[in-house]
């Protein structure tokens, strides 16, 4: 069993312990899914950056301990690949802050720039962010 707990995955979902050491598993999983969906190198890189940012934030700010889980789901929806990242934390809205921020607090804006849609779903049990990438002829180019 891998250190930090088991990874449960199937073709479209991945559950990891809230540990930054597991980000490589997330990036590999997302890259395989976006490659299977027909995205080119540049779009796959943007997808990996966006998901890496979302999962990093879920681990750092949406988890109390490494025993918490971060859930990643990917689904194909018509002309787009849709991603959701769920954690157990309480959402604090920093998305509307001015652009001249210090180093932190830019994650959602960064994800929004890389992707084609973004939605934050704060709930009592935790927070889920959903975002998508359109599959266009350009996103299929290298």
N, C-alpha and C positions, 0 to 999 in steps of 0.2 A: 504494500500500500504506500503511495507517495507520502512524503512528509507533509504534515499540515492537514491531513484528512484526505479522503477519497475525492476524486473528480468524477461526477456523474455526467455523462454526456450522451447525446444521441445526435442524429444528423442536424438538428436545429436548436438544441438547447444545451447549456453548459451551466453547471452549478459548481462554484469554487468556494473554498474557505476565504474569509476576508484577509488575505495576505498578499502583499505586493509581489512576493516571490512567485505568485501564480499568473502574473501578467503575460508571461511568455506563452502559457497554455491558451489564454484568451486570444492573443494575437494570431497564433497558429490556427485556432478554431475559426476565427473570423476570416482569415485569409483563404482557408479552404472553402468556406461557404461562399465568399464573394467570387472566387475563381470558378466554382461550380455554376454560379449565377451568370457567368460570362463577362464580368468586369475586367477591364484592362489594368495594367500596372499602376497607372496614376490614381485611378478611382479606388483600387484596392488599398493603396497606400493611405489615401484620405480616409477610407473606412476604418482601417486599422488605427490611425491616429485618433479618430473620433471615439471609437469604442474603447481604446486604451484610456483616453481621458475620462470617459464616463465610468469605467470600472475603477480606475484609480480614485476618483472622487467618491464612489460608493464605498470603497475600502477605507479611505482616510476619514470621511465625514459621515458616512451612513452606517458605520459599524462600530460596535462597542469593543468587540474582541475578535480574535482570529477564529473563534468558534461560530461567529455569525456567518451566514452564507450570502454570496452575491450571485444573483441569477441572471443569466444572459440568454435571451431567446432571439432567434432569427427566423423570419418567414418571408417567403416570396409573395408579393401581392401585386398582381398585374405587372406593371412596368417598373416596379421598385422592389428593393430589398429593405425590409423593415426590421429594426433592431430595438430591443427593450432591455434595459438594465435595471434590476430591482435590488434594493437593499432594505434594511430594517430601520433606517434612520428617519429623523424628522427633517423635512425640507425647510431650508432658510433661503428665501429668494434674494439672490444677489445679481440676477440677470439684468436688471434695469439700472445698475450703477453706471456712472460715467466711464468712458473708455480709458481715461488716464488713471487706471488703478495700479496699485502696487502689484507685486508678483502674483498674488493669489486672487481668486474671485472671478476669473475669466473663463472658466471651463465651459459653461453653457454657451457663451458667445462664440468660443472657439469651435465647439461642436456645430453650432448653427451655421458658421461660415463654411465648414467642410461638407455639410450634409444638405439635403433638400427639404427637410421638414424636421421640426423639433417640438415635442410636447412633454411637459412635466406633470406627473400625476401624483401629488402628495396625498397620502392616505394615512389612516390611523396605524396600520401595520407596518408602514414604511413608505419609501418613495420609489416610483418607477419613472424613468425617463425613456421616451420612445423617440426614435429618429429614423430617417430613411434616406436612401440614395436612389435616385432615378437611374434606370438602365436606359441610356441613350446611346446612339452610335458613337458619340465622343467618349462616353465612359467606358466603352469597350476597346478603345485604342490603348496602345501601350504608353 
